[in-house]
Structure formats: C-alpha cells, structure tokens
Amino acid sequence: MAKCQFYRTEMVTARGHAAHSGRREPPPQRTLAGWCAHEFSPVDRIKAVTVVGGAKMLACGGDLAKCPIADKL
C-alpha cells in the first residue's frame, strides 16, 4: 500500500445529548476523522470534523490505490 502525502487524521469528540431532562448525558464519543489536504479533495478538514458521519466520508484511508482524485495528483 502506497501512502498518500495529502492524507491527514484528526481525533474528533462528539458530545452525547440527553434525550429528556433529568436523564444522564451519555459519554462523549471519540472517532478518528480522515481528510485530504489536496485542493481537489472531496473531503476537506471542515467536512471531516463538522459533518455528521464526516469521519467516514473519505474511503481511501490514505491508500493511493483507492484515491478518488488519483488523476489530479
């Protein structure tokens, strides 16, 4: 597997919310968000960190064989 020079990761913490007042708030969930620093990337840092499910939007995982923008590198 060839590693992509543009692939970055960041730990994202999503706060849980109590469904009803008086209930305990669930613990926060931490996920590793992968994003691409390339200017033509479909998933930039903002999308990966702020969009619900954004941490899983970039399917390549830094593998150049699975890169959605390989023709632009």
N, C-alpha and C positions, 0 to 999 in steps of 0.2 A: 504494500500500500504506500503510494507516494503521498506525503503530507503537503497540504496546501499552505502557502505562505500567508494567505489572507484570512484563514480560519482562526477565530478567537472564541473563547468561552468566558462566561461570567456567572457567578453564583447569584441567583435571584431568590429573594424571600417573599412569598405571598402570604399575607396575613389572613387568617381564618376569620369568619364573621359569625357571631351568634345569631341563630335563626329567630329567637324570641328573647325578650328582655328577661333577665333572671337566669338564663342558661349560661353555662360557662363557654367562653370562646375557645374553639379548637386551636391546637398549637399551630404556629406558622409552618408552612411547607417550603422546603428549600429545593430548588431544581437547578441544574446546570444548563444555562442558555447558550446555545451555539449560534454565532453570527459571522458574517463575512465582511471584511473591511474593504473589499473591492468596490469601486464606484458603480458597477452594473449589477451588484448583488440583489437578488430578490428579497433577502432578509438582512437588514442592517441592524445595528445595535439597538436602536429605538424600538423596532418591531419585536425583536427577540426578548426585550426586557419588559415592555409595557403591554403588548397584546396578549390576551388570554390564549394560552396554547402556543405562544410565540417561541418558547424554548424548544419546541419540537418542529418548527416550521422548516428549518434547514436540514434536509435529509442526508446530505453528503457526509456530515460528520468530519470534515477535513480531508476526505479521501478524494484525490484528483480524478479517479476513475468514475466517481458518481457526481462530479461537479456539474451543476445546471448551466454554468456560464463558461465552460471549458474553451469554447471557441473564441472568447474575448480575452483570454489570459495571455 
